[in-house]
Amino acid sequence: MSLKSRGSAGSGGADAVPLRDAAAAAEGGDGEAKPAAGDDGICLKAKMSLLNGITVIVGSIIGSGIFVSPTGVLRETGSVNLALIVWTVSGVFSMVGAYCYAELGCMIRKSGADYAYIMETFGPFLAFIRLWIECMIVRPCSQAIVALTFSVYVLKPFYPDCTPPDESVRLLAVCCIMVLTFINCWDVGWATKVQDIFTYAKLLALFVIIATGMYQLSLGHTQYFTFKESKSEVTNIALSFYSGLFAYNGWNYLNFIIEELKDPVKNLPRAIGISCLLVTVVYVLANAAFYTTLSPAEVLKSEAVAVTFANRLYGSMAWIIPVFVALSTFGAVNGILLTSSRLFYAGACEGQMPEILTMIQIQRLTPTPAVLTIALLSLLYLTVSDIFALINYVGFATWLSIGVAVLCLPWLRWKQPDLARPIKVNLFFPIIYILASIFVTVVPMFASPYETLMGTLMILTSIPVYLVFISWKNKPKPFQRAVGKCNSRNRHVSSSFVEFTFPNLWLALGSV
C-alpha cells in the first residue's frame, strides 16, 4: 500500500492520492463539489445527510460539561435565575454566529471553516496563525481531555471509593482514540453512524434529567430559582458568558467538513439552525432540572453535578448517568476526530501543512494521513501531566478567531460584493456578534493576565514557523532536499502504518 506524490496521482494501483487538485474542483449546479479533471473522481465524497449534519453539531457541542460541572456560569453570576439567563443568551449568541457561518459556508465551500474563510479574506498569514493554534494545541488537547473524561467514567464503577489509577485512565483513553481512529480511516459513513448513535444516547440522558426536573417542578421544588446574590460587575458578567459560550463550542464544526455534506446550500443552514436551537433548549432545561433538587452551594461543590443529581433521586438506578456520560464523551471524541482531520487536510491543500496530509485512501475515500496525524498528536498530549493548563492558555484564541471569521462577512460584502451568496445575512447580526466577541475576549484577558500572556506567547510561536517554512520561498537547496527527504519518509511511514496496522481488519470487514 503506497501513498503517491502529486505528480503521480494519475497512475493506478495506489491506495492514496493527493487532493490539492481535487480541492479546486468545479462547483456543480446542485451545490456539491465535482471532481476536477484528471483526478479520476478521487475526492472527498458528499455522503452526509441533513440528519448526519445535525448529529455532528449536536454531538460535538454536547460533551461531558453539561453532565459533569456546569458551575462556571453559576460561580460568576451568583444566582440561579441569572445563570439561566446567561445560558439562554449564550445559546442565542451561538445561533447568531451560526447564522453568519451559514452565509460564509455556502459562499466559500471549502473544508476548514474559519481557517478557509480567513484565508480567502485576509490571506495566508492570519490563516496560518489560526491553523497552527487549532491543529497543534486546541484540537488534539481537547480530544485528549475528552478521552480522559471517558476513561474516568468507564472505570469509576470499578473504583467506587477512590479515583481510578492514572495509568489505567490514560491507557483506556489511548484505546478510545485508536478505535475511533480506525473507524474514521475505514469509512466516513461509519464515523457518522457512530456520531448518530452516541448523540442519541447523550440526548436520551439529558431528556431523562429534564423529565425528572419537570416532575420536581410539578411538586413545587422552586425554592432555588431566585436572583438572590446576583453579581453585576462587568468582569463577572463577561466571565459568565465566557463559560457559557465554551459550553456551546462546536456549533461551527459542520463547516469544517462541508465538502462531505450533501446539498450544503440547503442542508448547512438547516443543520446549524436546528442543532443550535435544540442544544439551547436542552442546556437551559437541564440546568433548570438540576436546581429543582440541588442548591447552588451543592452544585458548586459537586465534581459531577449530574451524578450527584442522580444519586439523590434515582436510587439503585443512579448508575445510568455515569454510563451516559461515558457514551457522551465517546461521541464527542469521534466528533473532534472527524472534523479536526479535515482541518489538517484543508491546511495541507493550501500548502500550509505537509503535502502528505492532502492524500486520501483511494478505496475508502477518507483522509487517512490527516486522521492519523490528529490521533498521534492527541496520544502525545496524553503523556503531558497538565494538558488542562495548555487548553486554558489558548482558550481566548478560539473566540478571537471565530470573531475574525465573522468579520470576513462584512469585509467580503465590501471588497467582493459580486460573490455568489445563496444565503445573505443582515449585517446587523455579524456586527453584533463581532462586538460581543470583543467583549467576551478582552475582559477575561484583564481578569486572567497570566493565562493571557502564556496564550499569547504560544500563539506567537506560529510566526517563525510561518516565516521559515511558508513565507521563505528561495530556500537553499540543501534545506529543500532535507524537507523533501522528510516528506518522502513521512509518506513511507504512513503507508507502512496503514499497511501493517489495518489490513487484517479491512479484509475481515470487507468480506462481511
TAZIKA-V508986 format. One line per field, one symbol per residue. ss: DSSP state (2 for helix, 1 for strand, 0 for the rest). burial: + if it has 9 or more other C-alpha atoms within 8 Angstrom, else -. A space follows every 10 residues. Layout:
ss->???
burial->???
This chain:
ss->0010022200 0000011100 0222001000 0010000000 0000000102 2222222222 2000222200 0222222002 2222222222 2222222222 2222222000 0002222222 2202222222 2222222222 2222222222 2222222200 0000022222 2222222222 2222220222 2222222222 2222222222 2222222200 0000000000 0002222222 2222222000 0022222222 1002222222 2222222222 2222222222 2000022222 2000222222 2220222022 2222222222 2222222222 2222222220 0000222211 1000010222 2222222222 2000002222 2220222222 2222222222 2222200000 0000002222 2222222222 2222222022 2222222222 2222222222 2000002222 2222222222 2222222222 2222222222 00
burial->-++++---+- ---+++++++ +++-+----- +++-++--+- -+++-+++++ -+++++++++ ++++++++++ -+++++++++ ++++-+++-+ ++++++++++ +++++++--+ +++++++++- +++--+++++ ++++++++++ ++++++++++ ++++++--+- ---+----++ -+++-+++-+ ++++++++-+ ++++++-++- ++--+++-++ -+++-++--- +--++-+--+ +---++++++ +++++-++++ ++++++++++ +++++-++++ +++++++-++ -+++++++++ ++++-+--++ -+-+++++++ +------+-- ++++++++++ ++++++++++ +++++++++- ++++++++++ ++--++++++ +++++-+++- ++----+--+ +-++++-+++ ++++++++++ ++-------- --+-----++ +-++--++++ +-+++----- ++-+++-++- -+--+++--+ ---------+ ------+--+ ++-+++-++- -++--+---- --
